[in-house]
Amino acid sequence: MDLYEEIVKLRQQGRRGAVATIVNVRGSIPSFKTAKMLVRDDGSIVGTVGGGCVEADVWQAAREVMELERPRTLTFNLNQDPKYDTGLVCGGTLEIFVEPVLPPALLYIFGAGHVANGLYKIAATAGFDVTIVDDRQAYANRERFPEAAEVIADDFDAVTQRLSISETAYIVIVTRGHRDDMRVLRWAVQTPARYIGMIGSKRKTIAIFRELTGEGLAPELFQRVHAPVGLDIGAVTPEEIAVAITAELIAARRHVERELPHMSWFHAHPNEVATSETNSSDTVADSEDLPR
């Protein structure tokens, strides 16, 4: 079984994994430099880095690497730790680099106007596979989005009913109106998507939140929503707004833990999201909707 073919297959299936490679060897070891092992998200493996306790430790590290999506380097001193004594004549040291294998970052942009067009270009450059969805064929077409992974011109509800969203997907809502934004957000918060963002003013964000929770959706569903969407960099034009949104997408993709200048009302008012009791007009300043 070819390890590289298995990596491609894993990514095509939208699954995770980790590849362990022996990158440095000193002395005698039960394998060879550049030996590789792929650990899939179901725990199965392809290849080997020597077997025994070393491989068991690498397998465990690989599980952590694919979960955290961050590489690690492991060092094993076979002549010093008795647990690596397998009866073989080994007295060496080896370093193993473990790196994550991640599925493509799938970005679904709902809306095909000016902001969507700018976001599609910048996000694609940043490595996202972009799908455009809009109910206007005059906007959602290959002439406007020639390099998108997919362009869908259909009713939003019809599209969301047939989409299968994984936990590695990103959703940005920039339709041409509040009602369509709300329709898509109602569906999006009930998916396992890693990132959900919606354009608009804080007043609009709060109004939509109130209406959807009034329908019975749990307030907790909105705690991961970025609305207003993007980082607060003073963006004004559609192109600048696209940069702000892409920056926030990258931060979500790379698991940035430090505090960032999010514009999201939900991030700034977690207690209000949790309780849905606060009078928003008294606590949040109004602002105009961002251009589409």
N, C-alpha and C positions, 0 to 999 in steps of 0.2 A: 504494500500500500504506500503510495507516494505521499509524503508528508505535506509537500507544498500544494498538491491537489486537494488534500483534505482541508487545508487552511482556506483555500478558495471556496470549497463547498460549504464550509462552516459559515463563512461570511455571507454567502449567497442565501443561506437559510436564515440569516438574521440572528445567528447564535454567537456565543462568546467562547473564548478559549485562551490558552497561554502556551507560548513556545519556550522551552528551556534549551539553552545551548551551552555546551562546555566551551568556555572562552579562554581558559588558561589552565595549564597543567604543569606541575612540578613533581618529578619522581614517577613512580609506578601507580597506575590507577586501573580499575577494571573496565575501562572504556578508552575513548580516544578524543583528542581535541576536535571540536566542531560537531561532535555527536549531538543530535537533537531529539527532543521528545515533545509532542503536542498533547496537551491535556484539554479535553473538551469540557463544555459546561455540564455535561452529565457524568463527568468523572472518568470516562473512558480515555485511553491513551493510544497514541501512535508513535512508534519509535522508542528509543531507550537512551538513557544516559548512564547506564551501568548496572541497574538493578539494585536489589538489596535495600538497606536503610537509607542510602543516599537518594535513591529514586523515590522512596516513600516521603522523605522530607521535601524533595523537589515538588512532588505531586501536591502536598499540602500548601507549599508556597505558591504554586501555580493557581490554586483555588482562590487564594487571597489576592493575587495579582489581577485575576480577571474580575474579581469583585470590586477592588479599589481602582482598577484601570490604571495602575502605575507599575512600572518595571522594578525589579529587584535584582541584586547580585548576591549570590550565596557562596560562601567559602566553606570547604570541607577539608579537615586535616585527618586523613585516613590513618595516620600512624600515631595519633594522639588520643582519639576518642575510641574507647573499646566497643561502642555499639556498631562501629563500621567494620569490625573484624569479622569477616565472613569466611575466614579460612583461606582466602586467596593471598598470594604474595603481593600485598599492596602496602606501600608506605609513603604514598605521595599526597599532594595537595591539589585540589582542583577548584576552580571558580566557575560557577554556572550563572549565566544571565537569563532571567525569566522575564519575558515581555508579553503584554496582553495582545490577544487577537480579538478585535472588536468588529461588529457588523458596521456597515456603512451608516453614517449619520443621516437619517431620512428627515427632511424638513418639508412639512406640508404647509403651504401658504394659501390661506383662504382669502380670496380677493386677487384681482389682477390689474389693479390701478397703478398709479405712479409709485407709491411706496413699495408695493409688491414687486414692481419691475426693478427698482433699485435693489431691494433686498435679495431678489433672485440672483442678480449679478454678483453682489458682494459675498453672499453666503456660499454660492457655488465656488467662488475663488478660495474661500476658507475651507473647502472640503465637504460641504454638505450636498447630498443628493436631493434636488428640489423637485417637488410636485406642486403644480399650480392648480387651484380649484376656483372656478367662478361660474356663475350661471349665465354669463354673457359671452357668447362665442366670439363677438367682435373684439373682446379683450383677451379671453383665454384661448390663444391659438399659437401655433408654432412660429408665426412671423414675429410675434412679440417675445416669445420665450423659446428660441431655437435650441438651446442646450439643456433645457429642463429634462429631468428623468421622465416626467409625464406631465401632460397638460390635459385637464379635465374640464369640459364645458357642460355643466349639468346643474340641476337644482341642488342646492346645498344639502338638503335633507336626504335626497336620493343618494348623493355621494357618501355622506357619513354613514348611511345604513350599510353600505357594502365595503367600506374601508376596514381593514384589520390593522389596528394600531398596536405596536409593541412598546415595551418600556424603553426602547432606545430611540423612539420617534420624538420629533420636535414639531409643535403646532404654533403657527402665528396667524392671528385673525386680523385681517385688514380689509374687510369687505367694504362696500360703498355705503352701508347704513347701519344704524343701531340695531334694527330688528334682525338683520342677517347676522350681525356680530353675536347677538344673544342666542340665536338659533344654533350657531356653531359652538359657542361656549357651553351651552347646555349639554351638548354631546361630548365636548372635549374633556370636561372635568370628570367625566365618568369613564375615561380611557386611562390606561397605565402610562401614557406619554411622559417622557422625562421632563419636558418643558412645554408650558402653555403660556402664550402671550397674546394680549389683545390691545389694539390701538385705541386711543380716545382720551378724553379728559377724565379727571378724577370724579367729577360730578356724574358723568355717564357711567363710569365704572361702578360707582356706588349704587346708582339707580338700577343697573342690570343685576348687581349682586342682590339687592333687595327683592327684585322681582323673581329671580330664580330661587332664592331661598324661600320666598313666599309660596312658590309652587311645591315646595317640599324637599328640595335638594339640601343636603346637609351643609352647613356653613364651612365645615372642615374641608370639603372638597375644593374650596377656593384658596386655601392657604398656599398652594404652589403656583397660583396664577400670577403672572407678571402683567399687571394692568394699572396704570399706563405702562406700555411695553418699552423696553430698552433701558440703557444706562443714561443717567442724567449728564449729558455732555453739552447741553445747550443747543441741541439739534433743532433746525428750523425747516430746511428744505427736505423734500422727499428723500433725496440722496443721503443727506446727513442723518435723517431718521433711520434709514436703512443701515448705516454704519453703527448707530447706537444699538439697534436691535441685534445686529450680527455680533457685536461685542458681548452682549448679554448671552447670546446663544453659545459663544465660545466659552464663556465663563461656566455655563451649565455643563457643557461638554467636558471640560477639564476639571470639574469639581473644585473650582476655586472656593476656598474657605474664608478668605479675608473679606472684610466688609467692603462692599462696592456701592457706588451711588445709584442704586436702583430707583426708578421713578414709581415703582409699583405701590399703590395704596395698600394692597394686601400685606406687603412686607413691612410697611411703616405702621400698620394698625392691626397686628395679629390678634389682639384682644377683641377688637370690634368684629373681626371675621369670625372668631370663635363664638361670640355671644349673639351677634346680629341685633344688638339692642340699642347701640349708640345712635343719637340723632346726627347723621353725617353732615347735615348742612351747618351744624354748629362747630364741627371739628375739622373739616377739610375745606380748604380754600378752593373756589371754583376756578377752572381754566378752560380755554376754548379747546375743542377737539382738534387733534392733529390732522393735517391734510392727508387724503388718501392717495 
